[in-house]
Amino acid sequence: MRTGMQPLGCKFEFAAHAQMPTSPPFREAHIDRYDRSGLRYASYPPAREFDEGIGESDYRDWARQSNEELIPRPLSLYFHIPFCSSICHYCACNKENTRHREESEPYLQDLFREIEIQAELFDRDRWVRQLHWAGGTPGFLSRQQSRRLMDKIYAHFRLDRSDAAEYAVEIDPREMQKGDVRHFRDLGFNRISIDVQDSDPDEQQADDRVQSEAQTAAVIDEARRCGIRSINVDLIYGLPRQSVESFTAALDNVIALEPDRIAIYNYAHLQQRFPPQRQIRAEDLPEPADKLGILRAAIDRLCGAGYQYIGMEHFAKPGDEFAQAQRRGTLLRNVQGYSAIDCCDSIGFGVSAISHVADHYSQNSTSLEQYHEYLARHRLPVIRGYQCNHEDLLRRAVIQGLVCHFRVDTRKISRDWEIDFARHFSDELGRLESMQADGLVKIGENEIRVLAPGRLLVRNICMVFDRFQQF
């Protein structure tokens, strides 16, 4: 245990319990009463709480602390590739629109510098158990560029070469040529996440993302042939011109491809924050009632097809590693989302990337120019972050239990964190009483359990324990 602090915030242990029902009941009255805009809780505290007073020196201190742990955690490496040859209208990512692939070379050189600096901070005997390339579009890099990037990573970090490691790359089928998926597999990737969003041609035109079903199927077929271990497909509901009928037809097409996991994300129309969304006409968006109908139909389709509801609109086949980890009580959620890998220190590379080291958060500059300027001076481009205190870590542990396992062992929390749970969270337990009366949660003597009707509202239940945005 670190001096002056309770157990590390990510060292979660949850008791395994019986498999939960695969289909959470959809009760519109509860959704109308409790649902409100909330976080996905991939990090806690959330990024909007990050402080510009946090900089490179803080991050270096945290890296040193992480090396000095009695048993240092393994590492997770995240690489942000921001380039896209076209920008989808719904996009809310940090990206650069260009069709000129040569423009990625200066960025690649900056990534190489960042790898060199970061590698100096962490003991070389720390294994890398997770690797994630996202964007933007990692496939925007040429095969030669992506090979050079992976060679650089291998040269500076100790990557676990077994298939038990979780090495994932996000795929845009529109960018893939024959053999590209095999190329990523040869680089060491054993998982892929495929952007589909919607397969209806009319809706694709409205979103400026035209992608044929044949393109998606070809990527999945090649992934299976070359031994990719896990395939995830991302969809978005609430996009322009969507209806229950059109979305369920698109979903049926995806289900027929039998991916291991399917995530359906709720489109948030925030055109003041994300300029590409200004191309979307508000009158083309489905009405709230229609949007709820799309979600309900999607849940029925997915669970009827044998997928298990993991949480946060993620669905997995019962044999998938996420579903298995949830049944074992070992599923985690980190800055990359759900994970079946033991808790890691996460190092973010590239513009806007977030790191989570020694229980604290930092973020790189969101500006390509500033990112380059820092690295040209051999400095890490950390411009903001958050140093977690005891209360943050305690609340993170509670939220992790809810969001990953729909359960909090309050007796264990009390013991591990040296608190009286009922006294410490008396206000929060009071706010849960209405949810308990509605059958969403059950507050027991030694646990809080999210009941089946509450699983679709788990983010709102988490908000009760969020001191930055309490429900």
N, C-alpha and C positions, 0 to 999 in steps of 0.2 A: 504494500500500500504506500502511495506517495505521501511524504511527510505533510501533515496539515490538511490532507484532503481525503475524502471518502473514496471507495473503489472507483477505478476509472470509469468514466461515463459510458463507455461502449462495451464494457465487460458484462453483457447481459446473459443471464441464464434463466430460461423459462421452463417450467415443468411441462413435459409432454402431456397432452390430454387427448381424449377421443376425437376422431375426425369430425369436423363440423359439417353440417349439412351443406351440400354444394350450391344450393340456390337460396340467396337471402330474400325473404319476402319483400315485395315492393308495395309499400303503403303510402299512398300519396298524401294522406292527412299528416303523417309524420314528416314527410319531406317538406310539405308546405309550412309546417310549424317550426321546424328546426334548421332546415338547410339554409346556409348562407355562405357567401364566398369565404373560402378558407385556404389554408396551406396544404401542401402535399407532404409536409414533414419529412422530406429527405434530409433536412438538417434542422437542428434546434439548438440555439435560437435561429430564426430565419435570416436570410441574407439581407433583408431590408433593415435589420438591426446592426449590420456591420458598421464599424467606426473607422473613419479616415485617419484617426490617430494611430491605428495599427499599421506597422510597416515592416520592412525587411529585417530590422534588428530583432523585432518581436518573433518573427518567424524563425530566425536562426536560433533564438533561445529555445523555442518550442521543439525544434529538431534535436537540439542537444539534450533536452529533457527526455525526449522519446528514446534516444539511444541509451540513456542511463537507467531506464526501467529495468527491474530485476529480470523480467522476460520481455524484451522488446517485441512489439507487435510486428507481424508481417506488413508488407507495403502493398498499396494499391496505387497504380499509376493511371491518370486520366489525361488524355491528349485532345485538345480542342482544335479541330481543323475547320476554319471558319468559311471556307470558300464554297460557293454554289454557282452553277452556271445560269440558274434562274432562281428568282425569289417567289415562293408561294405566297399568295395574298394573306393567308392566315398566320404566317410565320411570326414568332415572337423570340427567335434565337438571335445570338450575336453572330452575324455572318457578313461576308463580302460577296457582292454580286459581280462575277466576271466570267467570261468565256475563255480568257487567255490563261492557259495552264502555267505558262512560264512565270506568271505573277506570284505563284505559290513558292518559288524558289527562295526569295529573300526571307519569307516567313519560316521556311524549313531551316534555314541557317540560324535564325533566332531560336528555334526549338532546340537545335543542337547545342547552342550556347547555354540555354536554360537547363538542359539535361546535364551538362558538365558541372554547372554551379550546384544544382540540386544534389547530384551524386556525391559531391564533396561533403555534404552535410549529414549523410546517413551512413551508418556502419555498413560495410560491404557484405557482411554475413547475414543481413536481413533479407529474407526471401520476398520476392514479388509474387503474390498469390492472385492479384487481380490486375488486368490491363484493359483499358477501355478507350477506343478511338471514336470520337463523335464530332458533331459539327452543327451547322455546315454539312459538308459531305466529305468524309475521308476518302471516298472513291475518286474525288477530284484529283488527288495526287496520282502521278503516273506510277506504273509498277516499279520503275527504277527508283523513284523518290520514296515510295513506301518501303521498299527494301532497305534503302539507306537509313530511313528513320528507325526501322526495327533493328538494324545492325547497330545503330548508335545506342539504342536502349539496352540491347544485350551487352554491349561493351562496357556500360557504366552501372548496370544494376544486375542483381542475381535473380534471374527469372526462373521460376519453377517451370520446367519443361514437361511435367506430367499433365495428363488430361484432367486431373483433379483441379488444376488452376482454372480460373475464370477469365478467359481472354476474349473480349467481345468487340465487335466493330459494327457501327451503324451503316446500313446499306441503302442507297437510293437505286432501285432497279433501273432507272432511266440512265444512270451513269455506268452501268455494268456492261462490259463486253464479255464474249465467251472466254472462259478461263480466268476471269477476274476473281471469282469466288474461290477457285482452286488456288490462286495466288495468295489470297488472304489466309487460306488454310495452311499453305506452305510456310507462311510467315509465323504461324503458331496460333492463330485465332481458332477457337473451337466453339464459339457462339456468334450468332449474327442477329441483329435486330433490323427488321425491314420496314421502311416507311411505305405505307399504302394510303392511309388517311381516308380515302373513299374511292370506290372503283366505278361509280356511276359517271358516264361520259359527260353528261350535262353539268354535273356538280364539279367535275374536274376542270371543265372550261371556266366555271365561275371562280375557281380557286387558282387558275393558271398553273395547274399541275396535271398534265395529261400523261397518264401511265396505264398502259394496257394490262389486262389480266395475264396475257401471255408473258409479258416482261417479269411480272411478279412470280409466276409459276416457274419460269426458267431459272430464276435465282434460287428458289427453294429446291428445285430438282437438282441443280448443281451442288447446292450445299449438302444435300443428303448423299449424293454420290461420292463426295470427297471427304465425308466423315465429320461434318460439323455436328457438334453434340447437341446443341439446343438452338431452336429457331423461334424468334419472337416477331410478331407483327403488330404494328401500331396503327390504330384507327382513330379518327376524331369524329365526335358527334356534335351537332349544332352548327354545321357549316352551311353556307348559302345553298338554298334550293333543296336541302335535304328533307326527306319525309320518312315516316316509319317504313313505308314500303321500299323506298330506294335504299335506305341504310341496311335493312334486314337482307335485301337481295345482295348487297355488297358483302355483308357479313357472311352470308351463306357461301359466297364464292371463296372467302378466306377460310372458313371452316373446312371446306372441301379440300384445301391444300394441307390440312392437318398440321399446322404449326404447334409447337410445344406450349407456347404462351401467346395470349392475345391481350393487348392493352387498349382500352377505349378511353380517350381523353376528351374532356369537356372543353369545347372551344369557348374561350373568353374573348369577347370583342372589346379590345382596348386600343382603339385607333389613335388616341392621343399619345400613348406610350410607344406603339409599334407602327411606324409609318406604312409598311406594306398593307396593313389592315384597312387603310383608307381607301383601298381599291374595292373593298366589299361594301355593297349597299345594305344598309340596315334593314330595308324592307325585304331583302332576299333571305334574311335569317329566319329560321323557324320560330314560331311563337313559343313562349315558355311551356305551355301545355303540350305542344307537339314535341318539344325537346325531351320532356319527361317521357312521353310516349316512345320516343326512339330509344331512350335508355332502358325502359322497361322491356321493350321487345328484344333488345340486344341481350339483356340478362337472361331472358327466357330462352333465347336461341342458344347462347353459349352453354348454359347449364344443362339444357336439353341435349346438347351435343357431347356432354360428358366432361366439360371443363369445370374446375373447382374455383370458386371465388376466393382469391387470395386477400383482396383488400385494395382500396384506392383504384377501383375499376380495372384491376389486373386479374386475369383468369389463366389458369394453368391446368394441363392434364394431370390426373392424379399421380402419374409416375414421374412427372417433372420434378427437378431438384428443388424448386421453390415450394411446391406442394409437400414434398417429403420433409423439407426443413421446417415447414410450418407445423406438420404433425409431430416432428421430433421436439419442437420448441426451440429451434436454433436459427430460425429465420431472422435476418437483420434488415435494417433500412439505413442507407447511408447517402452520401451526396450523389451517387450514381443511381439510387433507387433501391429496390429490394435486392438482397444478396444472400446466398447460401454459404458464403465464405466466412470464416472466423473474422472477428473484428480486426481491421487494418488501420494503419495510418495512411491517409489518402493524400497523394501529391498531385496537384493540378498543374499541367503544362499548357501554355498557350494563352492567347488573349481571353480574358474574362474567366479563366479557369479558377475553381475554388479548391483549396486544400483544407484538410482536416487532420491536424497533427497535434499529438499530445492533448487531445480533447478540445483544441481551439481551432478557430476558422480564420482563413485568410483568402483574399481574392486578388488575382492579377488585374492589371489595367484592362478596361474594356475598349481602349483605343489602340489600334494597330500601331499608330505613330509613337505613342507613349511607350507601348510595350517594346518596340524596337529601340527607342532611345535608352531605356533602362539597361537592356541587355548589351547594347553597344558599349556601355560603361562598366560591363561585367557586374551588373547589379540585378538582383531579382526584382521583377516588376510588381511587387506586392504594394498595393495602394490602400487597402482597407482590410478590416477583419473584425474578429470578436474574440476576446479572452473570456472563456466561460468561468463562472464561479460555482461554488458548491450548489446553490439553488438551481442554476441552469442544468447542471449535470443530473441532479435529482429528478427534475421535471422531464429531462430527456429520457431517463430510464422509464418513467411512468408512461410517457407517450410511445416509446418503443414497444412496450408490452401491449398497448392498445392497438397500435397500427400494424404490428406484425402477428400478434397472436390473439387479439380480441380479449385480452385478459391481463390483469395486473395482480400479482401475488403481493398483497399489501403487507403480509407478515414478513416476507423476505425483504421487501423494500425497507420496512422498519428496521430490520436487523442489519442489513448491509449499510444503510445510510445513517444509522444511529438516531432515528427519529421515532416518534409516535405518529404513525400515518394518519390516524383519525383526527388527532389534534392538529398536526401540521397542515392537513388539507381539509380542515373543517368547513371552510367556505366552499371549496370545490365540491365536497360531498353534498353540501346543501343544494348546490346548483344542479347536481345530478338527480335529485329526488324527483323532479318532474319527468325526467327521462326514464327513471325507474317506474314511475306510475304508468307511463305509456308503454312499458314492456320493452324498452330499448336496451336497458342495462339491468344488472342485478348486483346490488351492493351486499356482499356477504361479510361474515366476520373476518375472513382472512383473504378475501379477493374481491376484485371488481371484474365482472364478466360482461362482455358485450353480447347480448342475445341476438338471435338470428335477425329480428326486425331492425336492429340497430347497426348491422354491419355496413349497410350502404351509407350510414351517417357517421362512420367512425371518425372522420376528420373533425366533425363538429363535436363529438365526444372528447377528442383530443384537445380541442380548443378550450374546454373547461379547465385544463391544467396548464394552458399556455399563458404565462404571466404578461405577455406582450399583446395578446389578443384573446382575452377571456370571453367565453360564450355567455 
